[in-house]
Amino acid sequence: YGGYVSGMELLEGQSVKKGAGLFYLENPEFILLQQNYLETKSQLNYLKAEYDRQKTLFGEQIASQKNYLKAEADYQSTRAKAESLKRQLGLLRINAEELQPESIRSKVPIYSPIAGFVTAINVVPGAYIQPRDVAVSLISKEHLHMELVVFEKDVSRIKKGQVVEVHIPEISSET
């Protein structure tokens, strides 16, 4: 989801823990999504009762099959919509089971998916970011590796377990 960035207090090079809050994303669509879920959830109770009633009436041959099938279709489609909205709320880390009209919010926290360090901050508070934008770049020290480019003529001289010396002039003069 896109939204406006707020509450960002990160600095490049800062250490972050997995699950730590990075910033908040604010979007009116978050309110609408929660409202739609609550409305659908409340309709679901009514439609379930109506479906059960029509099923009983149809079983006793009091009501027509058309009414029963209509009640079943309404109940099943609303149930599917409620489940879909619940999953969308889950993507925003909003617990649909605990959602009440009083707890509707327009901001959702964005958490760090890894423990590591902030390498780049591409947004500022108040900026709108699209879903495809990269807001913050993080790097983890858990799995560091180095990729080497070997010329074709040297490939035959590379062996498994071979010791390699590496020099990074930008960092230090050490090997």
GIJO-V596236 format. One line per field, one symbol per residue. ss: DSSP state (a for helix, b for strand, c for the rest). phi: phi as a letter, one per 40 degrees, with the letter a starting at -180 (. if undefined). burial: b if it has 9 or more other C-alpha atoms within 8 Angstrom, else e. Layout:
BEGIN
ss: ???
phi: ???
burial: ???
END
This chain:
BEGIN
ss: ccbbbbccccccccbbccccbbbbbbcaaaaaaaaaaaaaaaaaaaaaaaaaaaaaaaacccccaaaaaaaaaaaaaaaaaaaaaaaaaaaccccaaaccaaacccbbbbbccccbbbbbbccccccbbccccccbbbbccccccccccccaaaaaacccccccccccccccccc
phi: .ciccagcbcbcgccbccgcccabbbacccccccccccccccccccccccccccccccccfcbccdccccccccccccccccccccccccccgbcccccbdcbcbcbbcbbccbcibcbabbbbdgccbcdccccbbbbbccbcabbbbbcdccdcccbcgccbcbbbdccaccb
burial: ebbbbbebeeebeeebbbbebbbbbbbeebbebbbbbbebbebbeebbebbeebbebbeeeebeeebbeebbebbeebbebbeebbeebbeeebeeeebeeeebebbbbbbbebbbbbbebebebeeebeeeeeebbbebeeeeeeeeeeeeeeeeeeeeeeeeeeebeeeeeee
END
